[in-house]
């Protein structure tokens, strides 16, 4: 299902949320939008920015998880933190709760700025549904592939064992559930070229109806 604006006279930008599962190809999809000069708001970049040294976000997680998650220069040791959160659902949820206010505020501010100036803005958030960011979007696109293929691609990409890859995938909402919640589904079971064609068809449809 493709959810598009009904009028060419919409006064503010159309906000498309982009999400998927780990190793489903969301970054490839985001690159297609970027090549078409669509302004992007990247949730991963924002998540890194809010835990830079001397930020309130980093101070909050050090207070919760201890200074062992810091490197010698005072920056976040992402490997050490990942070991903690991927082995414990409780710890992962605790981290999400701590950082959510900082990330949400930054994303909301950027959406407000960008949609005032552009007809289409794409907001790339890995945990979009988990964080209930769909309320900020006009529509949500999910980059999808079956979990069996997702597992194989993740193992190959990150050089993980089967058990390690399953833990990473299980730390997120199942991709089948995200597919059901999506307004738009970009199927990445095939090649990158096939994924690109799907996105470009959607953009063409958007431009014909909105611009």
Backbone as numpy.savetxt, mean C-alpha at the origin, in Angstrom:
# Nx Ny Nz CAx CAy CAz Cx Cy Cz
-15.36 -4.98 -11.25 -16.22 -3.80 -11.25 -15.33 -2.57 -11.25
-15.63 -1.61 -12.14 -14.84 -0.40 -12.26 -15.66 0.79 -11.80
-15.22 1.42 -10.75 -15.95 2.55 -10.17 -15.31 3.84 -10.65
-16.03 4.60 -11.50 -15.52 5.82 -12.09 -16.44 6.98 -11.79
-15.94 8.21 -11.85 -16.80 9.36 -11.61 -17.88 9.47 -12.66
-19.03 10.02 -12.28 -20.17 10.08 -13.19 -20.24 11.39 -13.97
-19.37 12.33 -13.66 -19.44 13.63 -14.30 -18.05 14.13 -14.66
-17.97 14.94 -15.70 -16.71 15.57 -16.07 -16.51 16.89 -15.32
-17.44 17.25 -14.48 -17.38 18.54 -13.82 -17.03 18.44 -12.33
-16.49 17.31 -11.95 -16.11 17.14 -10.55 -15.02 18.17 -10.21
-15.20 18.91 -9.12 -14.33 20.04 -8.83 -13.04 19.66 -8.15
-12.99 18.53 -7.52 -11.74 18.11 -6.89 -11.32 16.77 -7.47
-10.08 16.40 -7.22 -9.54 15.20 -7.82 -10.20 13.93 -7.35
-10.14 12.94 -8.22 -10.65 11.60 -7.93 -9.52 10.83 -7.27
-9.79 10.24 -6.11 -8.75 9.58 -5.32 -8.90 8.06 -5.45
-7.90 7.44 -6.07 -7.90 5.99 -6.26 -6.92 5.35 -5.29
-7.42 4.51 -4.40 -6.55 3.74 -3.53 -6.01 2.54 -4.28
-4.73 2.27 -4.10 -4.07 1.14 -4.76 -3.49 0.24 -3.69
-3.88 -1.04 -3.71 -3.36 -1.96 -2.71 -3.25 -3.35 -3.31
-2.84 -4.29 -2.49 -2.66 -5.67 -2.92 -2.09 -6.45 -1.76
-1.44 -7.56 -2.04 -0.76 -8.33 -1.01 0.73 -8.29 -1.28
1.50 -8.76 -0.34 2.94 -8.82 -0.52 3.26 -9.69 -1.74
4.07 -9.16 -2.64 4.52 -9.85 -3.86 3.42 -10.07 -4.90
2.32 -9.32 -4.82 1.28 -9.47 -5.85 1.50 -8.54 -7.04
2.45 -7.59 -6.91 2.75 -6.73 -8.05 2.27 -5.30 -7.92
1.98 -4.87 -6.69 1.49 -3.51 -6.49 2.50 -2.47 -6.93
3.77 -2.71 -6.67 4.81 -1.75 -7.07 4.89 -1.62 -8.59
4.70 -2.73 -9.29 4.68 -2.70 -10.75 3.51 -1.86 -11.23
2.36 -2.04 -10.61 1.18 -1.26 -10.97 1.39 0.22 -10.69
1.98 0.52 -9.54 2.23 1.92 -9.18 3.15 2.58 -10.20
4.12 1.83 -10.70 5.06 2.38 -11.69 4.34 2.75 -12.98
3.30 2.00 -13.33 2.53 2.31 -14.54 1.83 3.66 -14.38
1.20 3.86 -13.25 0.55 5.15 -13.00 1.57 6.28 -13.02
2.73 6.05 -12.43 3.76 7.08 -12.40 4.24 7.44 -13.80
4.35 6.45 -14.68 4.79 6.71 -16.05 3.79 7.58 -16.79
2.55 7.54 -16.36 1.51 8.37 -16.98 1.35 9.70 -16.26
2.34 10.04 -15.44 2.37 11.34 -14.76 1.21 11.54 -13.79
0.71 10.42 -13.25 -0.34 10.50 -12.22 0.33 10.75 -10.87
-0.06 11.78 -10.14 0.56 12.01 -8.83 0.29 10.85 -7.88
1.35 10.42 -7.20 1.27 9.26 -6.32 1.53 9.67 -4.87
0.76 9.11 -3.98 1.02 9.21 -2.54 1.41 7.81 -2.08
2.64 7.64 -1.64 3.19 6.33 -1.32 3.18 6.10 0.19
2.32 5.18 0.63 2.22 4.88 2.05 3.49 4.33 2.65
4.27 3.58 1.86 5.54 3.03 2.36 6.54 4.15 2.64
6.60 5.12 1.73 7.52 6.25 1.93 7.12 7.04 3.17
5.82 7.29 3.31 5.35 8.01 4.49 5.65 7.23 5.77
5.45 5.92 5.73 5.73 5.09 6.91 7.20 5.16 7.31
8.09 5.29 6.32 9.52 5.43 6.63 9.82 6.82 7.18
9.15 7.82 6.64 9.40 9.20 7.07 9.00 9.43 8.52
7.92 8.79 8.96 7.44 9.05 10.33 8.27 8.35 11.39
9.24 7.52 10.98 10.13 6.89 11.97 11.59 7.27 11.74
11.79 8.41 11.09 13.15 8.93 10.95 13.68 9.33 12.33
15.01 9.40 12.49 15.57 9.82 13.79 14.98 11.13 14.28
14.73 11.17 15.57 14.22 12.35 16.27 12.78 12.71 15.90
12.03 11.74 15.39 10.61 11.97 15.13 9.78 11.39 16.28
8.57 11.91 16.49 7.69 11.34 17.52 7.36 9.88 17.24
7.28 9.50 15.95 6.97 8.11 15.62 8.05 7.15 16.09
9.30 7.50 15.85 10.39 6.63 16.30 10.45 6.58 17.81
10.26 7.72 18.45 10.28 7.75 19.92 9.21 6.84 20.50
8.05 6.79 19.85 6.95 5.96 20.35 7.29 4.48 20.29
7.91 4.03 19.19 8.20 2.60 19.09 9.42 2.20 19.92
10.36 3.12 20.13 11.49 2.82 21.03 10.98 2.66 22.45
10.04 3.51 22.83 9.47 3.41 24.17 8.77 2.07 24.37
8.15 1.56 23.30 7.41 0.30 23.41 8.30 -0.92 23.28
9.23 -0.91 22.30 10.01 -2.11 21.99 11.45 -2.08 22.50
11.89 -0.95 23.00 13.23 -0.86 23.56 14.27 -0.38 22.57
15.42 0.03 23.09 16.48 0.60 22.25 17.19 -0.43 21.39
16.89 -1.71 21.58 17.51 -2.74 20.75 17.02 -2.67 19.30
15.98 -1.91 19.05 15.51 -1.77 17.67 16.14 -0.55 16.99
17.16 0.03 17.64 17.90 1.14 17.06 19.27 0.70 16.59
19.74 1.32 15.52 21.11 1.13 15.09 22.01 2.11 15.85
23.33 1.96 15.68 24.26 2.79 16.43 24.08 4.28 16.15
23.66 4.62 14.94 23.49 6.03 14.59 22.14 6.60 15.02
21.35 5.80 15.71 20.06 6.28 16.21 18.89 6.06 15.26
19.17 5.49 14.10 18.09 5.20 13.14 17.47 3.85 13.45
16.30 3.61 12.88 15.58 2.37 13.13 16.28 1.19 12.49
16.46 0.12 13.27 17.00 -1.14 12.75 15.80 -1.97 12.27
15.51 -1.89 10.99 14.30 -2.52 10.45 14.36 -4.04 10.52
15.56 -4.60 10.40 15.70 -6.06 10.48 15.34 -6.54 11.88
15.85 -5.85 12.88 15.56 -6.23 14.27 14.07 -6.10 14.57
13.47 -5.02 14.08 12.04 -4.82 14.32 11.21 -5.88 13.59
11.61 -6.21 12.35 10.87 -7.20 11.57 10.85 -8.56 12.27
11.96 -8.94 12.89 12.02 -10.22 13.60 11.01 -10.26 14.74
10.82 -9.13 15.37 9.87 -9.06 16.48 8.43 -9.16 15.99
8.10 -8.39 14.95 6.69 -8.30 14.57 6.21 -9.48 13.73
7.10 -10.08 12.92 6.65 -11.19 12.09 6.50 -12.48 12.89
7.06 -12.53 14.07 6.92 -13.71 14.91 5.76 -13.59 15.89
5.08 -12.45 15.88 4.02 -12.24 16.86 2.93 -11.33 16.29
1.74 -11.88 16.16 0.61 -11.08 15.70 0.34 -9.94 16.67
0.46 -10.22 17.96 0.20 -9.20 18.98 1.18 -8.04 18.84
2.47 -8.36 18.65 3.47 -7.30 18.52 3.28 -6.50 17.24
2.89 -7.16 16.16 2.66 -6.48 14.89 1.48 -5.51 15.02
0.43 -5.97 15.67 -0.73 -5.10 15.86 -0.40 -3.92 16.77
0.44 -4.16 17.74 0.87 -3.10 18.65 1.64 -2.03 17.87
2.54 -2.46 16.99 3.29 -1.52 16.17 2.36 -0.71 15.27
1.40 -1.40 14.65 0.44 -0.72 13.77 -0.33 0.36 14.53
-0.76 0.04 15.74 -1.52 1.00 16.55 -0.67 2.21 16.91
0.61 1.97 17.20 1.49 3.07 17.59 1.72 4.05 16.44
1.94 3.51 15.25 2.31 4.36 14.11 1.11 4.90 13.34
-0.04 4.30 13.53 -1.21 4.68 12.73 -1.52 6.19 12.78
-1.53 6.84 13.94 -1.88 8.27 13.95 -0.92 9.13 13.13
0.37 8.80 13.19 1.37 9.58 12.46 1.23 9.38 10.95
1.05 8.12 10.55 0.93 7.80 9.12 -0.37 8.35 8.56
-1.46 8.15 9.29 -2.78 8.58 8.81 -2.83 10.10 8.62
-2.27 10.84 9.54 -2.29 12.29 9.43 -1.53 12.74 8.18
-0.35 12.14 7.94 0.46 12.53 6.79 -0.24 12.18 5.48
-0.85 10.99 5.40 -1.55 10.58 4.19 -2.76 11.49 3.93
-3.53 11.76 4.96 -4.72 12.61 4.82 -4.35 14.00 4.34
-3.27 14.55 4.87 -2.83 15.88 4.45 -2.39 15.90 2.99
-1.67 14.85 2.57 -1.21 14.80 1.19 -2.38 14.60 0.21
-3.36 13.78 0.59 -4.55 13.61 -0.26 -5.24 14.96 -0.47
-5.43 15.70 0.61 -6.11 16.99 0.53 -5.37 17.94 -0.41
-4.05 17.97 -0.31 -3.25 18.86 -1.15 -3.32 18.45 -2.63
-3.13 17.16 -2.89 -3.02 16.71 -4.27 -4.35 16.74 -5.02
-5.42 16.37 -4.36 -6.69 16.29 -5.09 -7.25 17.67 -5.41
-6.72 18.70 -4.77 -7.13 20.06 -5.10 -6.49 20.54 -6.40
-5.47 19.82 -6.86 -4.70 20.28 -8.02 -4.69 19.32 -9.21
-5.14 18.08 -9.01 -5.07 17.08 -10.09 -6.40 16.34 -10.23
-6.76 15.93 -11.46 -8.02 15.20 -11.66 -8.00 13.78 -11.11
-6.80 13.20 -11.01 -6.66 11.83 -10.49 -5.43 11.76 -9.60
-5.61 11.19 -8.42 -4.52 10.98 -7.47 -4.56 9.52 -7.05
-3.41 8.85 -7.07 -3.34 7.46 -6.65 -2.64 7.37 -5.30
-3.28 6.69 -4.37 -2.73 6.52 -3.02 -2.35 5.06 -2.83
-1.07 4.80 -2.79 -0.50 3.44 -2.74 -0.28 3.06 -1.28
-1.15 2.18 -0.76 -1.08 1.77 0.65 -1.16 0.24 0.74
-0.10 -0.43 1.16 -0.13 -1.89 1.27 -1.26 -2.42 2.17
-1.43 -1.78 3.32 -2.44 -2.24 4.29 -3.66 -1.32 4.27
-4.13 -1.02 3.08 -5.23 -0.06 2.92 -6.49 -0.53 3.64
-6.92 -1.76 3.38 -8.14 -2.27 4.02 -7.92 -2.52 5.50
-6.74 -3.04 5.85 -6.45 -3.31 7.25 -6.52 -2.03 8.09
-6.10 -0.92 7.47 -6.11 0.36 8.17 -7.36 1.17 7.95
-8.32 0.62 7.19 -9.60 1.29 6.89 -9.41 2.63 6.17
-8.44 2.67 5.28 -8.22 3.88 4.50 -9.21 3.99 3.33
-9.97 2.95 3.07 -10.92 3.00 1.96 -11.92 4.14 2.13
-12.12 4.57 3.38 -13.04 5.68 3.64 -12.54 7.00 3.05
-11.23 7.08 2.77 -10.63 8.29 2.20 -10.62 8.27 0.67
-11.03 7.14 0.06 -10.89 6.94 -1.38 -12.23 7.03 -2.10
-12.18 7.42 -3.37 -13.36 7.32 -4.22 -13.55 5.90 -4.71
-12.45 5.17 -4.84 -12.49 3.76 -5.23 -11.17 3.12 -4.83
-11.19 1.78 -4.73 -9.98 1.05 -4.38 -9.70 0.00 -5.44
-8.47 0.00 -5.94 -8.01 -1.02 -6.90 -7.09 -1.99 -6.18
-7.32 -3.27 -6.40 -6.49 -4.32 -5.81 -5.70 -5.01 -6.92
-4.40 -5.09 -6.72 -3.55 -5.88 -7.62 -3.57 -7.31 -7.09
-4.11 -8.20 -7.89 -4.46 -9.55 -7.41 -3.71 -10.64 -8.15
-3.37 -11.67 -7.42 -3.04 -12.98 -8.00 -3.33 -14.04 -6.95
-3.61 -15.28 -7.37 -3.95 -16.33 -6.41 -2.84 -16.54 -5.39
-3.22 -16.92 -4.18 -2.24 -17.04 -3.10 -1.13 -18.03 -3.43
-1.43 -19.08 -4.16 -0.39 -20.06 -4.50 0.73 -19.41 -5.33
0.33 -18.56 -6.28 1.33 -17.86 -7.09 2.02 -16.78 -6.26
1.26 -16.12 -5.40 1.81 -15.11 -4.49 2.93 -15.72 -3.64
2.68 -16.90 -3.12 3.66 -17.59 -2.28 4.93 -17.90 -3.06
4.77 -18.42 -4.27 5.93 -18.76 -5.10 6.76 -17.53 -5.44
6.08 -16.44 -5.80 6.80 -15.21 -6.18 7.51 -14.59 -4.98
6.89 -14.66 -3.81 7.51 -14.10 -2.62 8.76 -14.89 -2.24
8.68 -16.21 -2.30 9.84 -17.05 -1.98 11.01 -16.73 -2.92
10.69 -16.59 -4.20 11.74 -16.31 -5.19 12.31 -14.92 -5.01
11.43 -13.93 -4.82 11.86 -12.54 -4.74 12.72 -12.26 -3.51
12.30 -12.80 -2.35 12.97 -12.48 -1.09 13.87 -13.60 -0.59
14.00 -14.66 -1.40 14.83 -15.81 -1.00 14.42 -16.34 0.38
13.11 -16.62 0.50 12.55 -17.10 1.77 12.23 -18.57 1.69
12.21 -19.22 2.85 11.72 -20.59 2.91 10.20 -20.57 2.80
9.61 -21.73 2.61 8.16 -21.82 2.51 7.51 -21.29 3.78
8.04 -21.67 4.94 7.47 -21.25 6.22 7.60 -19.74 6.40
8.75 -19.19 6.05 8.96 -17.74 6.17 8.00 -16.97 5.28
7.83 -17.45 4.06 6.93 -16.77 3.11 5.49 -16.83 3.60
5.07 -17.97 4.12 3.70 -18.11 4.62 3.46 -17.14 5.77
4.44 -16.96 6.65 4.29 -16.03 7.78 4.10 -14.60 7.28
4.86 -14.23 6.24 4.73 -12.87 5.70 3.33 -12.66 5.11
2.87 -13.65 4.36 1.55 -13.54 3.73 0.44 -13.53 4.78
0.59 -14.36 5.79 -0.44 -14.45 6.82 -0.49 -13.23 7.73
0.54 -12.37 7.64 0.55 -11.14 8.44 -0.38 -10.08 7.85
-0.91 -10.35 6.64 -1.81 -9.42 5.98 -3.18 -10.06 5.77
-4.16 -9.22 5.45 -5.47 -9.72 5.08 -5.32 -10.61 3.84
-5.99 -11.77 3.77 -5.88 -12.65 2.61 -6.22 -11.92 1.32
-5.47 -12.20 0.27 -5.66 -11.51 -1.00 -7.05 -11.77 -1.58
-7.62 -12.94 -1.32 -8.97 -13.23 -1.82 -10.00 -12.32 -1.16
-9.78 -12.01 0.10 -10.69 -11.11 0.82 -10.56 -9.69 0.28
-9.32 -9.27 -0.01 -9.12 -7.94 -0.59 -9.79 -7.85 -1.96
-9.71 -8.93 -2.72 -10.34 -8.94 -4.05 -11.84 -8.70 -3.94
-12.47 -9.31 -2.94 -13.91 -9.15 -2.76 -14.28 -7.71 -2.38
-13.39 -7.04 -1.67 -13.66 -5.69 -1.21 -13.35 -4.63 -2.27
-12.64 -5.03 -3.31 -12.15 -4.07 -4.31 -13.28 -3.53 -5.19
-13.11 -2.28 -5.62 -13.96 -1.70 -6.67 -13.41 -2.06 -8.05
-12.08 -2.19 -8.12 -11.38 -2.50 -9.37 -10.37 -3.59 -9.06
-10.25 -4.58 -9.92 -9.26 -5.65 -9.76 -8.34 -5.67 -10.97
-7.04 -5.52 -10.71 -6.03 -5.69 -11.74 -5.39 -7.05 -11.51
-5.64 -8.00 -12.42 -5.16 -9.37 -12.25 -3.73 -9.48 -12.75
-2.82 -9.85 -11.85 -1.39 -9.94 -12.18 -0.92 -11.39 -12.28
-1.84 -12.30 -12.60 -1.46 -13.71 -12.73 -0.58 -13.95 -13.95
-0.66 -13.03 -14.92 0.11 -13.19 -16.15 1.39 -12.38 -16.13
1.70 -11.76 -17.26 2.95 -11.01 -17.40 2.78 -9.57 -16.95
3.93 -8.87 -16.83 3.89 -7.45 -16.50 3.20 -6.65 -17.61
3.40 -7.08 -18.84 2.76 -6.38 -19.96 1.24 -6.49 -19.88
0.75 -7.65 -19.47 -0.70 -7.84 -19.33 -1.26 -6.96 -18.21
-0.52 -6.87 -17.11 -0.94 -5.99 -16.01 -0.95 -4.53 -16.47
0.08 -4.14 -17.18 0.17 -2.77 -17.70 -1.02 -2.45 -18.59
-1.39 -3.37 -19.46 -2.51 -3.15 -20.38 -3.82 -2.95 -19.62
-4.03 -3.70 -18.55 -5.26 -3.54 -17.76 -5.33 -2.14 -17.15
-4.21 -1.68 -16.60 -4.19 -0.37 -15.97 -4.39 0.73 -17.00
-3.75 0.58 -18.15 -3.88 1.60 -19.19 -5.29 1.64 -19.77
-5.96 0.51 -19.82 -7.37 0.52 -20.24 -8.22 1.27 -19.24
-7.95 1.05 -17.95 -8.71 1.76 -16.92 -8.45 3.26 -17.03
-7.21 3.66 -17.23 -6.87 5.07 -17.36 -7.55 5.69 -18.57
-7.60 4.95 -19.66 -8.26 5.45 -20.87 -9.74 5.67 -20.61
-10.37 4.71 -19.93 -11.78 4.82 -19.58 -12.00 6.03 -18.66
-11.11 6.19 -17.69 -11.19 7.32 -16.77 -11.10 8.63 -17.54
-10.13 8.73 -18.42 -9.92 9.98 -19.17 -11.12 10.30 -20.06
-11.71 9.26 -20.67 -12.86 9.48 -21.56 -14.08 9.97 -20.80
-14.22 9.53 -19.57 -15.41 9.88 -18.80 -15.23 11.08 -17.90
-13.99 11.42 -17.59 -13.75 12.46 -16.61 -13.12 13.72 -17.19
-12.23 13.56 -18.17 -11.48 14.71 -18.69 -12.11 15.28 -19.96
